[in-house]
């Protein structure tokens, strides 16, 4: 075989491999962290077209996967279910209620994906009470309780309590003290691709329209190119 033909073939294979390498491939912040792919992207590491607006994630110094809502609420992402379009997150300090004052989903692409939203009134009480949600991780002087504004507050003796504030449209699970928050998204409808065994992406870097495509096999392609490269020098020497 002519050496120039071998060189051309290798060049084509390497170019193909580089193209695959440049794709918006899956990433993780740490070995066992959630897989990150469209509609999410790692901010500062992957180009804008790899994700959808509002779905930026980042990796902390401790390699935790971080989601920051428009209201500056910061959450660690435990899991992303791409088929059902659901993420499971937690508070970095194991106290979700401490972020309640800033919590809002109104300017984010996410909605409450588990127990729905409720309106709450918050009280500081001088003694432990038998009803309401006791927010232990917020308690200091006194006990902090949350009551659903539309029901439980009217049946409660709040004589020894001072009202702090009202908050509306709060995911119920935040005050359940499970430190787990389920958020879902409806747009883009990337789950339709995942349920068909495919991936989803923007059909162009300038468009927000999406399309399904077959899962890339970039690793296999690069392995082939690597093996070809290892043997190329030997083959070239033999031809010469």
C-alpha positions as CSV (number, residue, x, y, z in Angstrom):
1,X,0.0,0.0,0.0
2,X,1.3,3.5,-0.9
3,X,2.5,5.4,2.2
4,X,0.7,8.6,1.1
5,X,-2.6,6.7,1.0
6,X,-2.0,5.5,4.5
7,X,-1.3,9.1,5.6
8,X,-4.5,10.3,4.0
9,X,-6.5,7.6,5.7
10,X,-5.0,8.3,9.1
11,X,-5.7,12.0,8.6
12,X,-9.3,11.4,7.9
13,X,-9.7,9.1,10.8
14,X,-8.0,11.5,13.2
15,X,-10.1,14.4,11.9
16,X,-13.2,12.3,12.5
17,X,-12.1,11.5,16.0
18,X,-11.4,15.1,16.8
19,X,-14.9,16.0,15.6
20,X,-16.4,13.4,17.9
21,X,-14.3,14.7,20.7
22,X,-15.6,18.2,20.2
23,X,-19.2,17.1,20.5
24,X,-21.3,18.1,23.6
25,X,-20.5,14.9,25.2
26,X,-21.6,13.8,28.7
27,X,-19.7,15.2,31.7
28,X,-19.6,14.7,35.4
29,X,-18.2,16.9,38.2
30,X,-17.0,13.8,40.0
31,X,-16.8,10.1,39.3
32,X,-20.1,9.1,40.9
33,X,-21.8,12.4,40.4
34,X,-24.9,12.8,38.1
35,X,-24.3,12.6,34.3
36,X,-24.6,16.1,32.7
37,X,-25.9,16.4,29.2
38,X,-28.5,18.4,27.3
39,X,-30.5,20.3,28.4
40,X,-27.9,20.9,31.1
41,X,-24.3,22.0,30.5
42,X,-21.4,22.9,32.7
43,X,-21.0,26.7,32.7
44,X,-17.5,27.8,31.7
45,X,-16.5,24.4,30.5
46,X,-19.0,23.6,27.7
47,X,-20.2,26.1,25.0
48,X,-23.7,27.7,25.3
49,X,-25.2,25.5,22.5
50,X,-24.6,22.4,24.6
51,X,-27.4,23.4,26.9
52,X,-30.7,25.2,27.1
53,X,-31.1,28.6,28.7
54,X,-31.6,28.3,32.4
55,X,-30.0,24.9,32.7
56,X,-26.5,25.9,33.6
57,X,-24.7,23.8,36.2
58,X,-21.2,24.3,37.7
59,X,-18.7,22.1,39.6
60,X,-17.6,23.3,43.1
61,X,-14.1,23.0,44.4
62,X,-15.3,19.8,46.2
63,X,-16.6,18.5,42.8
64,X,-20.3,18.8,43.8
65,X,-22.7,19.5,41.0
66,X,-24.2,22.9,41.7
67,X,-27.5,24.4,40.5
68,X,-28.0,28.1,41.2
69,X,-31.6,29.5,40.8
70,X,-32.1,33.1,39.5
71,X,-32.8,34.1,43.1
72,X,-29.3,33.0,44.2
73,X,-30.6,29.9,45.9
74,X,-27.8,27.3,45.6
75,X,-28.5,23.5,45.5
76,X,-26.4,20.5,45.1
77,X,-27.8,18.1,42.4
78,X,-27.9,14.5,43.5
79,X,-29.6,13.0,40.5
80,X,-31.0,13.9,37.1
81,X,-33.7,11.7,35.5
82,X,-33.6,12.7,31.9
83,X,-36.5,10.5,30.8
84,X,-39.0,11.9,33.4
85,X,-37.3,15.4,33.3
86,X,-36.7,15.5,37.0
87,X,-33.8,16.5,39.2
88,X,-33.3,15.7,42.8
89,X,-31.3,18.3,44.8
90,X,-30.4,19.2,48.3
91,X,-29.1,22.1,50.4
92,X,-25.3,22.3,50.7
93,X,-25.7,22.9,54.5
94,X,-28.4,20.2,55.0
95,X,-31.0,22.9,55.8
96,X,-33.3,23.8,52.9
97,X,-35.5,26.0,55.1
98,X,-32.7,28.5,55.5
99,X,-33.1,29.4,51.8
100,X,-36.8,30.0,52.0
101,X,-36.7,33.7,52.1
102,X,-35.1,33.8,48.7
103,X,-36.8,30.8,47.2
104,X,-38.8,31.2,44.0
105,X,-39.2,29.2,40.8
106,X,-41.0,32.0,38.9
107,X,-37.9,33.0,36.9
108,X,-36.5,29.5,36.5
109,X,-37.4,26.8,34.0
110,X,-38.2,24.4,36.8
111,X,-41.4,23.6,38.7
112,X,-42.1,21.6,41.9
113,X,-41.9,18.0,40.9
114,X,-43.1,16.2,44.0
115,X,-45.6,17.4,46.6
116,X,-46.7,20.7,45.0
117,X,-46.6,24.2,46.3
118,X,-48.3,25.7,49.4
119,X,-48.5,29.1,51.2
120,X,-47.0,29.2,54.7
121,X,-46.9,31.5,57.7
122,X,-43.8,31.3,59.9
123,X,-43.7,31.8,63.7
124,X,-41.1,32.0,66.4
125,X,-42.5,30.3,69.5
126,X,-41.1,30.2,73.0
127,X,-42.2,26.6,73.6
128,X,-42.4,23.4,71.6
129,X,-45.8,23.0,70.0
130,X,-47.5,19.8,68.9
131,X,-48.6,20.9,65.5
132,X,-47.1,22.7,62.5
133,X,-43.7,22.0,60.9
134,X,-40.9,22.5,63.4
135,X,-37.9,23.8,61.5
136,X,-35.2,22.5,63.8
137,X,-32.2,23.7,61.7
138,X,-33.5,27.3,61.9
139,X,-34.3,27.2,65.6
140,X,-32.1,29.3,68.0
141,X,-33.8,31.4,70.7
142,X,-37.2,29.8,70.5
143,X,-38.7,27.4,68.0
144,X,-39.4,28.2,64.4
145,X,-42.7,26.7,63.0
146,X,-44.3,26.8,59.6
147,X,-48.0,26.6,59.2
148,X,-50.0,26.3,56.0
149,X,-51.8,29.6,55.7
150,X,-55.0,28.2,54.4
151,X,-55.7,25.6,57.1
152,X,-53.6,24.7,60.1
153,X,-53.0,28.2,61.4
154,X,-56.7,28.7,62.2
155,X,-56.7,25.6,64.5
156,X,-53.5,26.5,66.4
157,X,-52.9,28.3,69.7
158,X,-50.2,30.8,68.9
159,X,-50.4,32.7,72.1
160,X,-46.7,32.3,72.9
161,X,-45.6,32.8,69.3
162,X,-44.4,35.8,67.2
163,X,-45.3,35.9,63.6
164,X,-42.2,36.3,61.4
165,X,-43.4,36.4,57.8
166,X,-45.6,34.8,55.1
167,X,-44.2,33.0,52.0
168,X,-46.2,31.8,49.0
169,X,-45.7,29.1,46.4
170,X,-43.2,27.1,48.5
171,X,-42.6,23.4,47.7
172,X,-44.1,21.5,50.6
173,X,-41.1,19.2,50.9
174,X,-38.8,22.1,51.9
175,X,-40.6,22.3,55.2
176,X,-40.8,18.6,55.6
177,X,-37.1,18.7,56.6
178,X,-36.1,15.9,54.3
179,X,-33.5,18.1,52.8
180,X,-34.5,16.8,49.4
181,X,-36.1,18.8,46.7
182,X,-37.6,17.5,43.5
183,X,-37.7,19.9,40.5
184,X,-39.0,19.1,37.0
185,X,-39.0,20.9,33.7
186,X,-41.5,20.9,30.8
187,X,-39.5,22.8,28.2
188,X,-37.5,21.7,26.4
189,X,-39.3,18.3,25.9
190,X,-36.0,16.4,25.9
191,X,-37.5,13.4,27.7
192,X,-39.3,12.3,24.5
193,X,-35.9,11.5,23.0
194,X,-34.6,9.8,26.1
195,X,-37.6,7.5,26.2
196,X,-36.8,6.4,22.7
197,X,-33.2,5.5,23.6
198,X,-31.8,8.7,22.0
199,X,-30.3,12.0,23.1
200,X,-31.7,15.5,22.6
201,X,-29.9,18.6,21.4
202,X,-30.5,22.0,19.8
203,X,-30.8,21.6,16.1
204,X,-28.5,24.6,15.6
205,X,-26.4,26.8,17.9
206,X,-28.6,29.8,17.1
207,X,-31.9,28.0,17.6
208,X,-33.8,26.8,20.7
209,X,-35.7,24.1,18.7
210,X,-34.5,20.6,19.6
211,X,-34.1,17.3,17.8
212,X,-33.4,13.7,18.7
213,X,-30.3,12.0,17.6
214,X,-28.6,8.6,18.1
215,X,-26.4,8.3,21.1
216,X,-22.8,9.2,20.1
217,X,-20.1,6.5,20.0
218,X,-17.2,8.8,20.3
219,X,-15.2,6.6,22.7
220,X,-15.3,3.7,20.3
221,X,-14.2,5.9,17.5
222,X,-11.3,7.3,19.4
223,X,-10.2,3.8,20.5
224,X,-10.1,2.8,16.9
225,X,-8.1,5.8,15.9
226,X,-5.7,5.2,18.8
227,X,-5.1,1.6,17.8
228,X,-4.6,2.7,14.2
229,X,-2.1,5.3,15.2
230,X,-0.1,2.8,17.3
231,X,0.3,0.5,14.3
232,X,0.8,3.2,11.7
233,X,4.5,3.8,12.4
234,X,5.2,0.1,12.0
235,X,3.3,-0.2,8.8
236,X,4.9,3.0,7.4
237,X,8.4,1.6,8.2
238,X,7.5,-1.7,6.5
239,X,6.2,0.1,3.3
240,X,9.3,2.3,3.2
